[in-house]
């Protein structure tokens, strides 16, 4: 119970400080699974690493794209995530 409370507090503080970062939890595991295969352990570790790299790249792009104006990182991740999510959705519909 204490672990859940601490995790919730850390999540709340992070979202309050950085804002909502969209689609990272949806995109990165799919990309990682395509790269590393379907074994669970490498996918979990790879998702954490690829997620960090994706957010780092998104943050760098957000800071340099319209410098000195800083674009919120959530906008960058949404521009990447929405088309990829639609690709996954339509790809799954075609397979049926």
N, C-alpha and C positions, 0 to 999 in steps of 0.2 A: 504494500500500500504506500509506503514511504517512497519507494522507487517511482511509482506512478505519479505521485505528487511532485517529486523533484523534476521528473521529465516534463510534466505539464508546465511547471514554473519556468524551466529553461526554454521551452517552446514558446510560451507566452512572451517572455522577455525578448527572445530573438525576433519574433514576428512584430512586436511593438517597435523594436529598434530598426530592423531592416525592411519591414513591410512583407507583403505576401509575395512569395517567389513561386510562380505558377509552373506547373507541368513537370518539374524536375523529378518528382517521385513517380510520375507516369512514364516519362520518356526514357530515362537513364536505365532502368532495369531491362527494358525491351532491347535497347541498343547493346547493353552488356551481354544479354543472353544471345544475341545474334553474333557477337564477337567471340565470346568465351564458351559457348555451348550451353547445355542444359544442366550441368552439374551445379548443385545448389551452393556449395561453399565458395567456389570462384566467382559465381554470379553475385553473391552478397558482398564479398570483399571488393570485387570489381565495380559494383554499383556505387559503393561509397567513394572509391577513388575517381571513377568517371564523373560522378555527381559533383565532387569537389572541383575537378578540372573544368567541367561545364560551367559551374558557377563562377569560377575564377576567370574563365574566358569571357563570360557574359558581363562580368563586372568591369573587366578591362575595356571591352567594347562600349559599355555604357558610359564609361568615363572619357573615352577618347573620340567617340563618334561625332559629337557636337560640342567638343571642348570650347569654352569653359563650362558649358551647361552639362550637368550630370543627369543622364536619363535613369529613371528607376530600373533596377535589375529585373524586376518582374515584367516590365514591358519587353525587354530583350528576350527573356525566356519564353514569354507568351508568343512572340513573333516566330521563334524557332519551334516551340512546342505545339502550337495549334495546327500548323500544316502537317507535322509529323503524326500527331494524334489522329487527324483526319485520314492520313495515309494508312495508318494501322486499322482504323475502322473500316475503310473501304476495301482494304486488302482482306480483311476477315469476312466481309460480306461476299466478296467474289469467291472465296473458298467454299462457301456453302452452296 
